[in-house]
Amino acid sequence: MNILRAKKEIINTVKAYLAKDADGTYLIPSVHQRPILLMGPPGIGKTAIMEQAASECGIALVSYTITHHTRQSAIGLPFLTKRNYGGIEHTITEYTMSEIIASVYDKMEQTGLQEGILFIDEINCVSETLAPTMLQFLQRKTFGSHAVPQGWVIVAAGNPPEYNKSVRDFDVVTLDRLKRIDVEENYDVWKKYAYRRQLHAAILSYLDIKKQHFYTFETTVDGQAFVTARGWEDLSQFLLASEQLGLPVDESVIGEYVQHPRIARDFAAYYDLFQKYQSDYHVDEMLSGNLPASALERLQGAPFDERLSVIGLLIGRLTEQFSAAYYTDLSITRLFDSLKAIKRAMERESLSTLLSEEANRIRTELAARQKAAAVDRREASALLYAAQKLEEYQNQLSAQAIRDPEAGFAVISDGFQASVQAMDAQADTASGMLEAAFAFLETAFGKSQEMVVFVTELNTNFFCTWFIGQNGSEAYTRNNKELMIGKQRQELMGDIGKIKSFLTVL
């Protein structure tokens, strides 16, 4: 199955394992809560979906790559203790708590979350000395003499043998105690994730043209040549940082992430072209409705791959605008909820204290989510902005406002309305850019394949669908409807063709 379906399976399993009856007892007893074994090629996002699953379920996550551990760190260190058996004292060996189990308890204390996912990566690539410990862990949910706490779901991940010479096969006894999910790479599914993570537009445009380069493993005379989803994502982060800092990026730099010489060379050439298209086609002018006629004429005569690249530039720029609007909306919504709570509580507490308490509450919740790996960087910034605005409101309170809470809250409301107006202006700017993009594409290509590609990308992109859902778009609605009608007509004509062929045979 693809990684998105696997994520859904994991989330459903976690919900089932953590469901309780009216007495607070788990519906599925621990002994029947099979550990999940996630098997698939390296670098396709197994770790990423664990973070997403934990976040969506509101639970903690402890993640380990087991190949980094020794037998001692996994099961604990031995120590001698005395026990009395049948009236005779004996010296026996016990073990300290496993570092991995201790990390679970540490996470529970840090986050306040008593349930979570314990994720063990590369489970089938352990050393010979650690293999029995891993089998015991999967069969009995223990490391050494210490069990995984109740309420913690075990997920293990492994690589098929063709990707790792160190892979060990599990025996039937172990496999019969696991819930196995096999995952394979899928570009179309990964692309939705890539849009949400705002990967570099050049990478997405390149892979749209050459999907076969999304995930490749080859064995050559010089060794293994490969590129993975993880490699593309890490390269994206480096490209974005390099462009911001003005650092050079060439084929050798790209080859540090795309470890397939031919693909690295190919993408390096495309990246240079993509950078050139940015300046040649004046994307910002295009989105303001002021594209020079010369650029329009050039694009109309350009090959299809170049047109796709320009569409990629448009989508990339729109995504920047839409994602900024999304996180602004997140900040303002959180701030609005806080102000409502403060308004309700003003009779029992001073306005200054309430502002301080609400700001601290946001910071505390954010810190807990960060420790639980349940919030990304941009969402964290959005929530932090809400806390900072509350602290700003508190610092702006005058002596008169403190004496008259209603007057003070009215001043805060005015400040909040100014933030809302700024948010609306940001959304209006983004809407204008979207309408200009449609107007440009209609002028350049009409109801063509390029428009189909553009609308399809909008429908695939999380930030685009969110923005259009919130703010609407006449051009999007019109084109999406017309293209869907065209698609349905094509499908209908295809069905009619099949029926005619069938009747001819009869």
C-alpha positions as CSV (number, residue, x, y, z in Angstrom):
1,M,0.0,0.0,0.0
2,N,1.1,3.6,-0.3
3,I,2.4,5.6,2.6
4,L,-0.8,7.6,3.1
5,R,-2.9,4.5,3.4
6,A,-0.3,3.1,5.8
7,K,-0.6,6.2,7.9
8,K,-4.4,5.8,8.1
9,E,-4.0,2.1,9.1
10,I,-1.6,3.1,11.9
11,I,-4.0,5.8,13.1
12,N,-6.9,3.5,13.1
13,T,-4.9,0.8,14.9
14,V,-3.8,3.3,17.6
15,K,-7.4,4.4,18.1
16,A,-8.5,0.8,18.5
17,Y,-5.7,-0.1,20.9
18,L,-6.3,3.0,23.1
19,A,-10.1,2.8,23.2
20,K,-11.5,2.0,26.6
21,D,-14.8,0.8,28.0
22,A,-16.9,2.5,30.6
23,D,-14.7,1.1,33.4
24,G,-11.6,2.6,31.8
25,T,-10.3,-0.8,30.6
26,Y,-8.7,-1.1,27.2
27,L,-11.2,-2.7,24.8
28,I,-8.4,-4.7,23.3
29,P,-6.2,-6.3,26.0
30,S,-2.5,-5.6,25.8
31,V,-1.7,-9.2,25.0
32,H,-3.8,-8.9,21.8
33,Q,-2.4,-5.5,20.8
34,R,-0.1,-6.7,18.1
35,P,2.9,-4.5,17.5
36,I,2.8,-2.9,14.0
37,L,5.6,-3.9,11.6
38,L,6.0,-1.4,8.9
39,M,8.0,-2.8,6.0
40,G,9.2,-0.7,3.1
41,P,12.1,0.8,1.2
42,P,14.3,3.3,3.1
43,G,13.6,7.0,2.8
44,I,9.9,6.8,1.8
45,G,8.6,8.6,4.9
46,K,8.0,5.9,7.5
47,T,9.4,8.1,10.3
48,A,7.5,11.1,9.0
49,I,4.1,9.4,9.1
50,M,4.8,8.3,12.7
51,E,5.2,11.9,13.7
52,Q,1.9,12.8,11.9
53,A,0.0,9.8,13.4
54,A,1.1,10.7,16.9
55,S,0.1,14.4,16.3
56,E,-3.3,13.5,14.9
57,C,-4.0,11.1,17.7
58,G,-2.9,13.6,20.4
59,I,-0.4,11.3,21.9
60,A,3.4,11.2,22.5
61,L,6.1,9.7,20.3
62,V,9.4,8.2,21.2
63,S,11.5,7.3,18.2
64,Y,14.7,5.1,18.1
65,T,16.8,3.7,15.3
66,I,17.7,0.4,16.9
67,T,20.9,-0.1,15.0
68,H,22.5,2.7,17.0
69,H,22.1,0.6,20.2
70,T,24.1,-2.0,21.9
71,R,22.6,-4.9,23.9
72,Q,23.4,-3.1,27.1
73,S,21.5,0.1,26.2
74,A,18.5,-1.9,25.0
75,I,18.1,-4.2,27.9
76,G,20.0,-2.4,30.6
77,L,23.2,-3.1,32.6
78,P,23.5,-6.2,34.9
79,F,23.8,-5.8,38.6
80,L,23.9,-8.2,41.6
81,T,21.1,-8.4,44.2
82,K,20.1,-10.8,46.9
83,R,16.9,-12.8,47.0
84,N,15.6,-15.3,49.6
85,Y,14.3,-18.6,48.3
86,G,13.1,-21.3,50.7
87,G,14.8,-19.5,53.6
88,I,18.2,-19.4,51.8
89,E,19.7,-16.2,50.5
90,H,20.9,-16.2,46.9
91,T,22.8,-13.7,44.8
92,I,21.2,-13.2,41.5
93,T,21.6,-11.0,38.4
94,E,19.1,-8.3,37.6
95,Y,19.2,-5.5,35.0
96,T,18.8,-1.7,35.2
97,M,16.0,-0.2,33.2
98,S,16.5,-0.1,29.4
99,E,17.4,3.3,28.0
100,I,14.5,2.9,25.6
101,I,11.9,2.2,28.3
102,A,13.4,5.0,30.4
103,S,12.9,7.4,27.5
104,V,9.2,6.5,27.4
105,Y,8.8,7.4,31.0
106,D,10.8,10.6,30.5
107,K,8.5,11.5,27.6
108,M,5.4,10.9,29.8
109,E,6.8,13.3,32.5
110,Q,7.9,15.9,30.0
111,T,4.6,16.1,28.1
112,G,2.0,14.9,30.6
113,L,0.8,12.5,28.0
114,Q,0.4,9.0,29.4
115,E,-0.2,7.3,26.0
116,G,1.9,7.3,22.9
117,I,3.8,5.4,20.2
118,L,7.1,3.7,20.7
119,F,8.7,3.7,17.2
120,I,11.7,1.4,16.6
121,D,13.3,1.9,13.1
122,E,15.5,-0.6,11.3
123,I,14.2,-3.4,13.5
124,N,15.4,-6.2,11.2
125,C,18.9,-4.8,10.8
126,V,20.2,-5.3,14.3
127,S,23.5,-7.1,15.2
128,E,23.6,-10.8,16.0
129,T,23.9,-10.0,19.7
130,L,20.9,-7.8,19.8
131,A,18.6,-10.0,17.6
132,P,17.2,-12.1,20.5
133,T,16.4,-9.0,22.4
134,M,14.4,-7.6,19.4
135,L,12.5,-10.9,19.1
136,Q,11.7,-10.7,22.8
137,F,10.6,-7.1,22.4
138,L,8.2,-7.9,19.6
139,Q,6.8,-11.1,21.2
140,R,6.5,-9.9,24.8
141,K,6.7,-6.1,24.6
142,T,9.6,-5.9,27.0
143,F,13.3,-4.8,26.9
144,G,15.1,-7.0,29.3
145,S,12.9,-7.3,32.5
146,H,11.1,-4.0,31.9
147,A,7.8,-3.9,29.9
148,V,6.6,-1.1,27.7
149,P,4.0,0.9,29.7
150,Q,0.3,0.3,29.1
151,G,-1.1,2.8,26.7
152,W,2.0,2.8,24.5
153,V,1.6,1.3,21.0
154,I,4.6,-0.4,19.5
155,V,5.4,0.3,15.9
156,A,8.5,-1.2,14.3
157,A,9.9,-0.4,10.8
158,G,12.2,-2.5,8.6
159,N,13.7,-2.6,5.2
160,P,13.3,-5.4,2.6
161,P,16.5,-7.4,2.1
162,E,17.1,-6.0,-1.4
163,Y,18.0,-2.7,0.3
164,N,20.1,-3.8,3.1
165,K,22.6,-6.7,3.4
166,S,22.2,-6.7,7.2
167,V,18.5,-7.6,7.1
168,R,17.4,-10.6,9.2
169,D,14.3,-12.5,8.5
170,F,11.7,-12.9,11.3
171,D,10.6,-16.4,12.1
172,V,6.9,-17.5,11.8
173,V,6.4,-17.4,15.6
174,T,7.4,-13.7,15.7
175,L,5.5,-12.8,12.5
176,D,2.3,-14.4,13.9
177,R,2.4,-11.9,16.8
178,L,2.7,-8.8,14.5
179,K,0.4,-6.7,12.5
180,R,2.4,-6.3,9.2
181,I,1.9,-3.4,6.8
182,D,3.9,-3.4,3.6
183,V,4.5,0.0,2.1
184,E,5.8,1.1,-1.3
185,E,6.9,4.4,-2.8
186,N,4.2,6.4,-4.6
187,Y,5.0,9.9,-6.0
188,D,1.4,11.1,-6.3
189,V,0.8,10.4,-2.6
190,W,4.1,11.9,-1.5
191,K,3.5,15.0,-3.6
192,K,0.5,15.9,-1.3
193,Y,2.9,15.7,1.7
194,A,5.5,17.7,-0.2
195,Y,3.1,20.5,-0.8
196,R,2.1,20.6,2.8
197,R,5.8,20.7,3.8
198,Q,6.3,23.4,1.1
199,L,9.1,21.6,-0.7
200,H,11.0,23.6,-3.3
201,A,9.0,24.3,-6.5
202,A,11.9,23.2,-8.7
203,I,11.9,19.7,-7.2
204,L,8.2,19.2,-7.6
205,S,8.2,20.6,-11.2
206,Y,11.1,18.3,-12.1
207,L,9.5,15.2,-10.6
208,D,6.2,16.0,-12.4
209,I,8.2,15.8,-15.6
210,K,10.3,12.8,-14.6
211,K,8.4,10.8,-12.0
212,Q,10.7,7.8,-12.6
213,H,13.4,9.8,-10.8
214,F,11.4,10.2,-7.6
215,Y,12.7,6.9,-6.0
216,T,15.4,4.8,-7.5
217,F,17.9,2.2,-6.3
218,E,20.4,0.8,-8.7
219,T,23.5,-1.3,-8.3
220,T,26.3,-0.3,-10.6
221,V,30.0,-1.2,-11.0
222,D,30.8,1.8,-8.8
223,G,28.4,0.7,-6.0
224,Q,24.8,1.7,-5.2
225,A,23.2,4.7,-6.9
226,F,20.0,5.9,-5.3
227,V,17.6,8.7,-4.6
228,T,14.8,8.6,-2.1
229,A,11.9,10.8,-0.9
230,R,14.0,11.7,2.1
231,G,16.8,12.8,-0.2
232,W,14.5,15.1,-2.1
233,E,13.0,16.6,1.0
234,D,16.5,17.3,2.6
235,L,17.7,18.8,-0.7
236,S,14.7,21.1,-0.7
237,Q,15.5,22.4,2.8
238,F,19.1,23.1,1.7
239,L,18.0,24.8,-1.6
240,L,15.6,27.1,0.2
241,A,18.3,28.0,2.8
242,S,20.9,28.5,0.1
243,E,18.7,30.8,-1.9
244,Q,18.0,32.9,1.1
245,L,21.7,33.2,2.0
246,G,22.9,33.6,-1.6
247,L,25.0,30.4,-1.4
248,P,26.0,28.6,-4.7
249,V,24.4,25.3,-5.6
250,D,25.9,23.1,-8.3
251,E,25.8,19.4,-9.3
252,S,28.3,18.3,-6.6
253,V,26.1,19.9,-3.9
254,I,23.0,18.3,-5.3
255,G,24.8,14.9,-5.5
256,E,25.3,15.0,-1.8
257,Y,21.5,14.5,-1.4
258,V,20.6,12.9,-4.7
259,Q,23.1,10.1,-4.6
260,H,22.5,8.9,-8.2
261,P,25.1,10.7,-10.5
262,R,22.9,10.7,-13.6
263,I,19.8,12.0,-11.8
264,A,21.9,14.5,-9.8
265,R,23.4,15.8,-13.1
266,D,20.0,16.0,-14.7
267,F,18.3,17.8,-11.8
268,A,21.3,20.2,-11.6
269,A,20.7,21.2,-15.2
270,Y,17.0,21.6,-14.6
271,Y,17.5,23.6,-11.5
272,D,19.6,26.1,-13.4
273,L,16.9,26.3,-16.1
274,F,14.2,26.8,-13.3
275,Q,16.2,29.7,-11.9
276,K,16.5,31.2,-15.3
277,Y,12.7,30.8,-15.9
278,Q,12.1,32.8,-12.7
279,S,13.8,35.8,-14.1
280,D,12.8,35.4,-17.8
281,Y,9.0,35.0,-17.1
282,H,8.7,37.6,-14.3
283,V,6.4,35.5,-12.1
284,D,5.5,38.4,-9.7
285,E,4.5,40.5,-12.7
286,M,2.5,37.6,-14.1
287,L,0.6,37.4,-10.8
288,S,0.0,41.1,-10.7
289,G,-1.5,41.0,-14.2
290,N,1.4,43.0,-15.8
291,L,3.3,40.3,-17.7
292,P,5.3,41.8,-20.6
293,A,3.9,40.8,-24.0
294,S,7.3,39.4,-25.0
295,A,7.3,36.9,-22.1
296,L,3.7,35.8,-23.1
297,E,4.7,35.2,-26.7
298,R,7.8,33.3,-25.7
299,L,5.7,31.0,-23.4
300,Q,3.1,30.3,-26.1
301,G,5.9,29.1,-28.3
302,A,7.8,27.2,-25.6
303,P,7.9,23.4,-25.4
304,F,5.5,21.6,-23.0
305,D,8.2,20.9,-20.4
306,E,9.0,24.6,-20.2
307,R,5.3,25.5,-19.8
308,L,5.0,22.9,-17.0
309,S,8.0,24.6,-15.3
310,V,6.3,28.0,-15.5
311,I,3.2,26.5,-14.0
312,G,5.4,25.1,-11.3
313,L,6.7,28.6,-10.6
314,L,3.1,29.9,-10.4
315,I,2.0,27.2,-8.0
316,G,5.1,27.7,-5.9
317,R,4.5,31.5,-5.6
318,L,0.8,31.0,-4.8
319,T,1.7,28.4,-2.2
320,E,3.9,30.9,-0.4
321,Q,1.0,33.4,-0.3
322,F,-1.7,30.8,0.6
323,S,0.5,29.2,3.4
324,A,1.2,32.6,4.8
325,A,-2.5,33.3,4.9
326,Y,-3.1,29.9,6.5
327,Y,-0.7,30.5,9.4
328,T,-1.9,34.0,9.9
329,D,-5.4,32.7,10.1
330,L,-4.2,30.1,12.7
331,S,-2.6,32.9,14.8
332,I,-5.7,35.1,14.6
333,T,-8.1,32.3,15.4
334,R,-6.0,31.3,18.5
335,L,-5.8,34.9,19.6
336,F,-9.6,35.3,19.2
337,D,-10.3,32.2,21.3
338,S,-8.0,33.6,24.0
339,L,-9.7,36.9,24.0
340,K,-13.1,35.3,24.3
341,A,-11.9,33.3,27.3
342,I,-10.5,36.5,28.9
343,K,-13.8,38.3,28.3
344,R,-15.7,35.6,30.1
345,A,-13.3,35.6,33.1
346,M,-13.0,39.4,33.6
347,E,-15.5,39.4,36.5
348,R,-13.2,37.2,38.6
349,E,-9.7,38.4,37.7
350,S,-7.9,41.5,36.6
351,L,-7.5,42.0,32.8
352,S,-3.7,42.2,33.1
353,T,-3.5,38.9,35.0
354,L,-5.8,37.2,32.5
355,L,-3.7,38.3,29.6
356,S,-0.6,37.0,31.3
357,E,-2.2,33.7,32.2
358,E,-3.6,33.1,28.7
359,A,-0.2,33.9,27.1
360,N,1.5,31.5,29.5
361,R,-1.1,28.9,28.7
362,I,-0.4,29.1,25.0
363,R,3.4,28.9,25.7
364,T,2.9,25.9,28.0
365,E,0.7,24.0,25.5
366,L,3.2,24.8,22.7
367,A,6.1,23.6,24.8
368,A,4.3,20.3,25.6
369,R,3.5,19.8,21.9
370,Q,7.0,20.5,20.9
371,K,8.3,17.9,23.4
372,A,5.8,15.5,22.0
373,A,6.9,16.3,18.4
374,A,3.3,17.2,17.7
375,V,3.8,20.6,16.1
376,D,5.8,21.8,13.1
377,R,8.0,24.9,13.0
378,R,5.5,27.2,11.2
379,E,2.6,26.2,13.3
380,A,4.7,26.8,16.4
381,S,5.6,30.3,15.1
382,A,1.9,31.0,14.5
383,L,0.9,30.0,18.1
384,L,3.9,31.9,19.5
385,Y,2.7,35.0,17.7
386,A,-0.7,34.7,19.5
387,A,1.1,34.5,22.9
388,Q,3.3,37.5,22.0
389,K,0.2,39.6,21.0
390,L,-1.4,38.9,24.3
391,E,1.8,40.0,26.1
392,E,1.9,43.1,23.9
393,Y,-1.7,43.9,24.9
394,Q,-0.8,43.5,28.6
395,N,2.2,45.9,28.3
396,Q,0.0,48.5,26.5
397,L,-2.6,48.6,29.3
398,S,-2.6,52.1,30.8
399,A,-3.3,52.8,34.5
400,Q,-6.9,53.9,33.5
401,A,-7.4,50.7,31.6
402,I,-6.4,48.6,34.6
403,R,-8.9,50.5,36.8
404,D,-11.6,50.1,34.1
405,P,-11.3,46.6,32.6
406,E,-14.1,47.2,30.1
407,A,-12.4,50.2,28.7
408,G,-9.1,48.3,28.6
409,F,-10.7,45.4,26.8
410,A,-12.2,47.8,24.2
411,V,-8.6,49.1,23.5
412,I,-7.5,45.5,23.0
413,S,-10.4,44.8,20.7
414,D,-9.4,47.7,18.5
415,G,-5.9,46.3,18.3
416,F,-7.3,42.8,17.5
417,Q,-9.5,44.3,14.8
418,A,-6.5,45.9,13.2
419,S,-4.9,42.4,13.1
420,V,-8.0,41.0,11.5
421,Q,-8.0,43.8,8.8
422,A,-4.3,43.0,8.1
423,M,-5.2,39.4,7.7
424,D,-8.1,40.3,5.3
425,A,-5.8,42.5,3.3
426,Q,-3.3,39.6,3.0
427,A,-6.1,37.3,1.8
428,D,-7.2,39.9,-0.7
429,T,-3.7,40.1,-2.1
430,A,-3.5,36.3,-2.4
431,S,-6.9,36.2,-4.1
432,G,-5.9,38.8,-6.6
433,M,-2.8,36.8,-7.5
434,L,-4.9,33.7,-8.0
435,E,-7.3,35.5,-10.3
436,A,-4.4,37.0,-12.2
437,A,-2.9,33.5,-12.6
438,F,-6.1,32.2,-14.1
439,A,-6.4,35.2,-16.4
440,F,-2.8,34.8,-17.6
441,L,-3.3,31.1,-18.3
442,E,-6.6,31.7,-20.1
443,T,-4.9,34.3,-22.3
444,A,-1.9,32.2,-23.0
445,F,-3.5,28.8,-23.5
446,G,-7.2,28.9,-23.1
447,K,-9.0,25.7,-22.0
448,S,-5.9,23.6,-22.7
449,Q,-3.8,20.9,-21.1
450,E,-1.9,23.5,-19.3
451,M,-5.0,24.7,-17.5
452,V,-5.8,21.1,-16.6
453,V,-2.4,20.8,-15.0
454,F,-2.8,24.1,-13.1
455,V,-6.2,23.2,-11.7
456,T,-5.1,19.7,-10.8
457,E,-2.1,21.1,-8.9
458,L,-4.4,23.5,-7.0
459,N,-6.6,20.5,-6.1
460,T,-3.6,18.5,-4.9
461,N,-2.1,21.3,-2.8
462,F,-3.3,21.5,0.8
463,F,-2.7,25.3,1.2
464,C,-4.4,26.0,-2.2
465,T,-7.5,24.0,-1.3
466,W,-7.7,25.5,2.1
467,F,-7.4,29.1,0.8
468,I,-10.0,28.6,-2.0
469,G,-12.3,26.9,0.5
470,Q,-12.0,29.9,2.9
471,N,-12.0,32.7,0.3
472,G,-13.6,31.3,-2.8
473,S,-12.4,32.0,-6.4
474,E,-14.7,32.7,-9.3
475,A,-12.1,31.7,-11.9
476,Y,-11.2,28.5,-10.0
477,T,-14.9,27.5,-9.7
478,R,-15.5,28.2,-13.4
479,N,-12.5,26.4,-14.7
480,N,-12.7,23.5,-12.3
481,K,-16.4,22.9,-13.3
482,E,-15.6,23.2,-17.1
483,L,-12.6,20.9,-16.8
484,M,-14.6,18.3,-14.8
485,I,-17.4,18.4,-17.4
486,G,-14.8,17.9,-20.1
487,K,-13.3,15.0,-18.1
488,Q,-16.7,13.4,-17.6
489,R,-17.5,13.9,-21.4
490,Q,-14.2,12.1,-22.2
491,E,-15.0,9.2,-19.9
492,L,-18.6,9.0,-21.3
493,M,-17.3,8.9,-24.8
494,G,-14.9,6.2,-23.8
495,D,-17.7,4.2,-22.3
496,I,-19.8,4.7,-25.5
497,G,-16.8,3.5,-27.5
498,K,-16.6,0.4,-25.4
499,I,-20.3,-0.3,-25.8
500,K,-20.1,0.1,-29.6
501,S,-17.2,-2.3,-29.7
502,F,-19.1,-4.8,-27.6
503,L,-22.2,-4.5,-29.8
504,T,-20.0,-5.0,-32.9
505,V,-18.7,-8.2,-31.5
506,L,-22.2,-9.4,-30.8
